[in-house]
Amino acid sequence: MTDHLLILGGTTEATGLAHVLHDAGINATFSYAGRVARPKRQPLPTRIGGFGGVEGLVKYIAENAITHVVDATHPFAAQMSMNAVAACAQTNAQLLALTRPKWVAQAGDHWRHVADIDGAVAALGGPAQKVMLAIGRMHLDAFAPCPQHQYLLRLVDAPSGEVPLPNRSIIVDQGPFSVENDTALMRDHKIELVVAKNAGGNGARAKIDAARALNIPIIMIDRPHITARPEVGTAQEVLDWLAHLVSDLGV
């Protein structure tokens, strides 16, 4: 049976892996969740849309003879990652996570760690501030109980519905961003507080470095817990993993 690898994508790392696998001649399919209006073109056959939970992913793996799955989704796409763990266990597909390193506070950082979105909302219960809400568009509704703040929202795509934050400015832009630009952005909007997810990597790091330079505190949302699975940090390590599996099979 010919190996067929499925990339659960949507990140910069997933796109980089797709190019590496294509160049190596490895049979692979790239999957987008479909939450971005303008997904990047990939060098591999591509599908867009959800699977329909664990059951749907199990069906897709079986029907498409998937032998290996690389979870290269966003570190906060916890449900998709948990579904991948369960589906691979049921189908005996080999699973590997390609995960970017999380950010670690440095000298000069002022981080307040919270466990989740609800924790970030609770941390915004005080007097009005100018807040850069750098969490994407999926959880904006959760911040409706804190309408006193002036929010700066930077989104990959324009919101499809009404944003329940009466005092907000919206910038539609896609990274990677530079520290210089983010520093200027925070100065121009007189930002006093940043709310961010610990996404890690370089593409979204500029706001973290800019906040440090401007002595702006950050409410840092920690990554969700995901069931233990093998993890690597680079595309080359994915290739090494594939080669090791083939070697173990005596091929």
Secondary structure, DSSP 8 states (H G I E B T S, - for coil): ----EEEE--SHHHHHHHHHHHHTT--EEEEE-S-SSS----SS-EEES---HHHHHHHHHHHTT--EEEE-S-TT-HHHHHHHHHHHHHHT-EEEEE--------TT--EEEESSHHHHHHHT-SS--EEEEES-STTGGGGTT-TTSEEEEEESS--SS--S-SSEEEEE--S---HHHHHHHHHHTT--EEEEE---SSTTTHHHHHHHHTT--EEEE---------EESSHHHHHHHHHHHHHHTT-
